[in-house]
Amino acid sequence: MRCDACQEIFCKDHITYANHRCTSSYKKDVQVPVCPLCDTPIPIKRGEMPDIKVGEHIDRDCKSDPAQRKRKIFTNKCSKGGCKQKEMIRLSCDQCHLNYCLKHRHPLDHDCTTDGKPLSKSGWVLYQSSRIFILLWNTTARAAN
């Protein structure tokens, strides 16, 4: 007898998909997979691998809590007021060093409030450390008085 999925010939004892471990059984054996997280049936077309479709559902459409926590890749929120866009990577302005989305990443697009003197990363670190030094100096001076 010929298997209708893999087209191989088998005896009557091994003609079932399970008995001859048919690698093409997914083409003929129609079952509706169910998401293990949200118990939603996942529609698949004939010939598609159920595991792949369930994985795509978990990555995109699943409403369960673990799946939504897994999806939080875009955590870099734009600092422009009113913009709710989030990016996958940090895009910081060279002048004010705040994080922005692709649309607002240039100083003219987010109304950059520095005094117009762009700082390098090392200049920014030096600027920040001098501010911390002044803050500590003022704190110790008050404590001494």
BALOBA-1460 file (C-alpha; in Angstrom, 3 decimals):
// residues 145
<rec num="1" residu="m" x="0.000" y="0.000" z="0.000"/>
<rec num="2" residu="r" x="1.215" y="3.511" z="-0.791"/>
<rec num="3" residu="c" x="1.233" y="6.269" z="1.855"/>
<rec num="4" residu="d" x="-0.731" y="9.265" z="0.558"/>
<rec num="5" residu="a" x="1.613" y="11.721" z="2.318"/>
<rec num="6" residu="c" x="5.157" y="10.499" z="1.602"/>
<rec num="7" residu="q" x="4.324" y="8.212" z="-1.379"/>
<rec num="8" residu="e" x="6.363" y="5.311" z="0.094"/>
<rec num="9" residu="i" x="5.080" y="1.716" z="-0.042"/>
<rec num="10" residu="f" x="4.228" y="-0.087" z="3.237"/>
<rec num="11" residu="c" x="2.449" y="-3.217" z="4.430"/>
<rec num="12" residu="k" x="-0.955" y="-2.998" z="6.090"/>
<rec num="13" residu="d" x="0.643" y="-2.904" z="9.562"/>
<rec num="14" residu="h" x="2.815" y="0.120" z="8.797"/>
<rec num="15" residu="i" x="0.575" y="2.163" z="6.497"/>
<rec num="16" residu="t" x="-0.523" y="4.558" z="9.255"/>
<rec num="17" residu="y" x="1.515" y="7.758" z="9.646"/>
<rec num="18" residu="a" x="2.545" y="6.927" z="13.206"/>
<rec num="19" residu="n" x="3.623" y="3.349" z="12.482"/>
<rec num="20" residu="h" x="6.084" y="4.292" z="9.747"/>
<rec num="21" residu="r" x="7.002" y="7.667" z="11.285"/>
<rec num="22" residu="c" x="5.954" y="9.549" z="8.197"/>
<rec num="23" residu="t" x="7.871" y="12.814" z="7.817"/>
<rec num="24" residu="s" x="5.177" y="14.204" z="5.510"/>
<rec num="25" residu="s" x="2.214" y="13.437" z="7.743"/>
<rec num="26" residu="y" x="1.681" y="17.116" z="8.536"/>
<rec num="27" residu="k" x="0.522" y="17.565" z="4.925"/>
<rec num="28" residu="k" x="-2.400" y="15.164" z="5.332"/>
<rec num="29" residu="d" x="-2.968" y="14.784" z="9.063"/>
<rec num="30" residu="v" x="-5.159" y="17.825" z="9.699"/>
<rec num="31" residu="q" x="-5.168" y="18.952" z="13.314"/>
<rec num="32" residu="v" x="-5.716" y="22.394" z="14.753"/>
<rec num="33" residu="p" x="-2.863" y="23.296" z="17.097"/>
<rec num="34" residu="v" x="-3.689" y="25.169" z="20.286"/>
<rec num="35" residu="c" x="-1.432" y="27.777" z="21.885"/>
<rec num="36" residu="p" x="-0.032" y="26.375" z="25.145"/>
<rec num="37" residu="l" x="-0.057" y="29.835" z="26.762"/>
<rec num="38" residu="c" x="-3.477" y="31.287" z="25.897"/>
<rec num="39" residu="d" x="-5.378" y="28.136" z="24.742"/>
<rec num="40" residu="t" x="-6.341" y="29.789" z="21.443"/>
<rec num="41" residu="p" x="-6.672" y="27.565" z="18.350"/>
<rec num="42" residu="i" x="-4.107" y="28.575" z="15.703"/>
<rec num="43" residu="p" x="-5.356" y="28.304" z="12.108"/>
<rec num="44" residu="i" x="-2.854" y="26.674" z="9.765"/>
<rec num="45" residu="k" x="-2.981" y="25.916" z="6.072"/>
<rec num="46" residu="r" x="-2.476" y="22.433" z="4.709"/>
<rec num="47" residu="g" x="1.234" y="21.739" z="4.414"/>
<rec num="48" residu="e" x="2.361" y="24.229" z="7.084"/>
<rec num="49" residu="m" x="4.305" y="23.070" z="10.115"/>
<rec num="50" residu="p" x="2.142" y="23.510" z="13.258"/>
<rec num="51" residu="d" x="5.148" y="24.161" z="15.530"/>
<rec num="52" residu="i" x="6.297" y="27.077" z="13.395"/>
<rec num="53" residu="k" x="2.807" y="28.630" z="13.320"/>
<rec num="54" residu="v" x="2.383" y="28.281" z="17.090"/>
<rec num="55" residu="g" x="5.799" y="29.904" z="17.591"/>
<rec num="56" residu="e" x="4.837" y="32.801" z="15.305"/>
<rec num="57" residu="h" x="1.562" y="33.211" z="17.231"/>
<rec num="58" residu="i" x="3.451" y="33.387" z="20.553"/>
<rec num="59" residu="d" x="5.897" y="35.936" z="19.107"/>
<rec num="60" residu="r" x="3.228" y="38.202" z="17.577"/>
<rec num="61" residu="d" x="-0.383" y="37.681" z="18.622"/>
<rec num="62" residu="c" x="-0.472" y="35.791" z="21.919"/>
<rec num="63" residu="k" x="-2.348" y="37.632" z="24.658"/>
<rec num="64" residu="s" x="-0.867" y="35.683" z="27.581"/>
<rec num="65" residu="d" x="1.279" y="37.483" z="30.152"/>
<rec num="66" residu="p" x="4.569" y="35.537" z="29.565"/>
<rec num="67" residu="a" x="4.364" y="36.130" z="25.805"/>
<rec num="68" residu="q" x="3.821" y="39.865" z="26.247"/>
<rec num="69" residu="r" x="6.760" y="40.139" z="28.681"/>
<rec num="70" residu="k" x="8.946" y="38.362" z="26.130"/>
<rec num="71" residu="r" x="7.974" y="40.913" z="23.442"/>
<rec num="72" residu="k" x="9.268" y="43.976" z="25.338"/>
<rec num="73" residu="i" x="12.256" y="44.548" z="23.072"/>
<rec num="74" residu="f" x="11.505" y="48.166" z="22.299"/>
<rec num="75" residu="t" x="12.330" y="49.842" z="25.625"/>
<rec num="76" residu="n" x="14.161" y="53.003" z="24.534"/>
<rec num="77" residu="k" x="11.393" y="55.626" z="24.767"/>
<rec num="78" residu="c" x="11.688" y="58.909" z="22.897"/>
<rec num="79" residu="s" x="12.382" y="61.941" z="25.139"/>
<rec num="80" residu="k" x="10.478" y="64.360" z="22.863"/>
<rec num="81" residu="g" x="7.344" y="65.567" z="24.628"/>
<rec num="82" residu="g" x="4.197" y="63.880" z="23.324"/>
<rec num="83" residu="c" x="6.050" y="61.201" z="21.331"/>
<rec num="84" residu="k" x="5.383" y="57.646" z="22.473"/>
<rec num="85" residu="q" x="7.669" y="55.926" z="19.971"/>
<rec num="86" residu="k" x="10.089" y="53.294" z="21.326"/>
<rec num="87" residu="e" x="13.199" y="52.022" z="19.575"/>
<rec num="88" residu="m" x="15.087" y="48.757" z="19.858"/>
<rec num="89" residu="i" x="18.445" y="50.515" z="20.332"/>
<rec num="90" residu="r" x="19.369" y="53.731" z="22.120"/>
<rec num="91" residu="l" x="19.644" y="56.786" z="19.835"/>
<rec num="92" residu="s" x="21.119" y="59.593" z="21.915"/>
<rec num="93" residu="c" x="21.589" y="63.173" z="20.763"/>
<rec num="94" residu="d" x="25.224" y="64.316" z="20.477"/>
<rec num="95" residu="q" x="24.381" y="67.630" z="22.155"/>
<rec num="96" residu="c" x="21.915" y="66.954" z="24.965"/>
<rec num="97" residu="h" x="22.599" y="63.192" z="25.232"/>
<rec num="98" residu="l" x="18.921" y="62.315" z="25.703"/>
<rec num="99" residu="n" x="17.334" y="59.322" z="23.964"/>
<rec num="100" residu="y" x="15.112" y="59.909" z="20.900"/>
<rec num="101" residu="c" x="13.280" y="57.910" z="18.224"/>
<rec num="102" residu="l" x="14.379" y="57.864" z="14.592"/>
<rec num="103" residu="k" x="12.062" y="60.765" z="13.770"/>
<rec num="104" residu="h" x="13.390" y="63.063" z="16.532"/>
<rec num="105" residu="r" x="17.068" y="61.979" z="16.730"/>
<rec num="106" residu="h" x="18.526" y="65.136" z="15.147"/>
<rec num="107" residu="p" x="18.934" y="68.279" z="17.341"/>
<rec num="108" residu="l" x="16.653" y="70.357" z="15.094"/>
<rec num="109" residu="d" x="13.889" y="67.742" z="15.297"/>
<rec num="110" residu="h" x="13.618" y="67.773" z="19.102"/>
<rec num="111" residu="d" x="14.371" y="71.448" z="19.835"/>
<rec num="112" residu="c" x="17.668" y="70.670" z="21.533"/>
<rec num="113" residu="t" x="18.147" y="72.947" z="24.576"/>
<rec num="114" residu="t" x="21.948" y="72.984" z="24.839"/>
<rec num="115" residu="d" x="23.833" y="76.219" z="24.266"/>
<rec num="116" residu="g" x="24.658" y="75.110" z="20.717"/>
<rec num="117" residu="k" x="28.076" y="73.662" z="21.511"/>
<rec num="118" residu="p" x="28.063" y="69.966" z="20.644"/>
<rec num="119" residu="l" x="30.029" y="67.821" z="23.033"/>
<rec num="120" residu="s" x="31.880" y="64.613" z="22.305"/>
<rec num="121" residu="k" x="31.218" y="61.631" z="24.559"/>
<rec num="122" residu="s" x="34.420" y="62.340" z="26.500"/>
<rec num="123" residu="g" x="33.426" y="66.018" z="26.769"/>
<rec num="124" residu="w" x="30.023" y="64.972" z="28.114"/>
<rec num="125" residu="v" x="31.632" y="62.700" z="30.724"/>
<rec num="126" residu="l" x="33.959" y="65.535" z="31.797"/>
<rec num="127" residu="y" x="31.001" y="67.925" z="31.974"/>
<rec num="128" residu="q" x="28.970" y="65.489" z="34.098"/>
<rec num="129" residu="s" x="31.884" y="64.725" z="36.436"/>
<rec num="130" residu="s" x="32.532" y="68.457" z="36.968"/>
<rec num="131" residu="r" x="28.854" y="68.954" z="37.886"/>
<rec num="132" residu="i" x="29.087" y="66.086" z="40.402"/>
<rec num="133" residu="f" x="32.313" y="67.543" z="41.807"/>
<rec num="134" residu="i" x="30.677" y="70.961" z="42.280"/>
<rec num="135" residu="l" x="27.647" y="69.352" z="43.929"/>
<rec num="136" residu="l" x="29.858" y="67.393" z="46.343"/>
<rec num="137" residu="w" x="31.991" y="70.479" z="47.022"/>
<rec num="138" residu="n" x="28.913" y="72.526" z="47.917"/>
<rec num="139" residu="t" x="27.576" y="69.727" z="50.149"/>
<rec num="140" residu="t" x="30.820" y="69.383" z="52.115"/>
<rec num="141" residu="a" x="31.163" y="73.162" z="52.417"/>
<rec num="142" residu="r" x="27.682" y="73.387" z="53.970"/>
<rec num="143" residu="a" x="28.436" y="70.518" z="56.324"/>
<rec num="144" residu="a" x="31.620" y="72.251" z="57.503"/>
<rec num="145" residu="n" x="29.733" y="75.440" z="58.367"/>
